[in-house]
């Protein structure tokens, strides 16, 4: 009896049974591309015929790859485990060479390392807490080193890489102007519009300019700018230093006798401290402009009235504290970005992990610091 | 199981690489025969890696064609290019293993993407490929846990995952110790002999070239193209071109001091 079936990829499996001995003839190309088809067919043929002995004939094979050879070995093992003799016959020289590189020991060798299993919930919680403590200690240590590097730079101003400072000022500041301006105008518009909807019910439209300018200068200007800088520059600092860590550039700096923090972090932190307060003033201005657009077009206020109301509300104290706040935010964003960058050890995944961590930590610290400022300034006033 | 023959499997014709007004090479033509190990050599900056990247379809040449089994991959559609990429394997200079994945996952990736094999069969193929490169048992290791030579071997295992027709290697043994380099050479020879895979290798290593190459193509920066082609032993012994001789005999060109030394 003989069956013959054509498979995709030009291979053919035929069989012939003589006295409980089944001969399976393979002809054509046997590769990864038709592996499932020919293995299913061989299994089906053997299942139908139920022989005591099977011989797989290789004389007609034109192409065989290592995956197909492995599949045939697996078939042979399967039949043998079911108490059926199975042998390969008429192996060509090429087929023999392919079988020679498939090591039996490698196929049954257990992995040298087992996959790491998830720990029990309590252990995970404990680990997370310990990680938090370690993280806090590392940040304190980094801030100490950074302050030391700053003092060193103040005492030795010639060691400051001024070109780097200017470069990062452009990156964090000038390049960020369009997005900071756009977001600030929109925030100003939104506050003016939302407050107008409420204040018009009691006929207090005139307080819209005061509310917009107060909110922008006191809180939203510094916070929005800081969050944008954290997203744009904090992440960039972490990714840049992280990639340098992976490429052993930081190790090279150390072996050349440079302090990586003084060389890489100080210019970035200094540039951020200079540029973020300026960006904040710019953000405040555009926020007020956003409110002005709503005030003039929707509230029938004149430009002069709007501006004079705004100026009346804002005190010098508010502007100065807003700028101090912005400088503190800048120091936090740049420091945490650099610190996270230095924590990268290997690979692209680490860079991604610590870049995300830099942004999340910076935003968290911005909000915490802003709360501290709010309480402190209330009592100072 | 490719049978070695004189039939060309890849034909490179009039290939030109130009960046702005700078020509890296122009009108480079050669072919790769089925089942052979072709080594591309030449001094740094002569365009070996650029040529390799054009042959694997990563860079578009300024002019010329690269034909694989009748399809010009320079002008190929995305589908044709994808089909070509399933028939080739590439080992990059840095191995380029995915650091976030274990070795087993690195090898499984193309198998999961391009075949409909079940996970048990994929696991067996992973074990087989790792066994072929003497890394049996390392499927749960991350690339960061391996040495440079092991990473290269793991990279070869991944490149061979789909049993490609052609394997490309960029700087096969660069930065490896001599023993590891010899191990890699043996692995290349064994793989070529057993599986019949065609191989295109870019390297500087003279010992490797002489040991593994069936044929050598030599590029030169000043000539902006091929200056020699042939069997390594023949080039070493019979080449008359001083640039070829100085490369194979590891000698400085005769005029090197006149041209470069003491600022002249």
Interface residues (C-beta under 8 A of the other chain):
Chain A: X31 X32 X33 X35 X36 X61 X63 X64 X65 X66 X67 X70 X71 X74 X92 X94 X95 X97 X98 X100 X101 X102 X103 X105 X106 X107 X109 X110 X111 X112 X113 X114 X115 X346 X347 X348 X349 X350
Chain B: X1 X2 X3 X99 X100 X102 X104 X111 X115 X116 X117 X121 X124 X125 X127 X128 X129 X130 X131 X132 X136 X137 X138 X139 X140 X141 X143 X144 X160 X162 X163 X190 X191 X193 X194 X195 X196
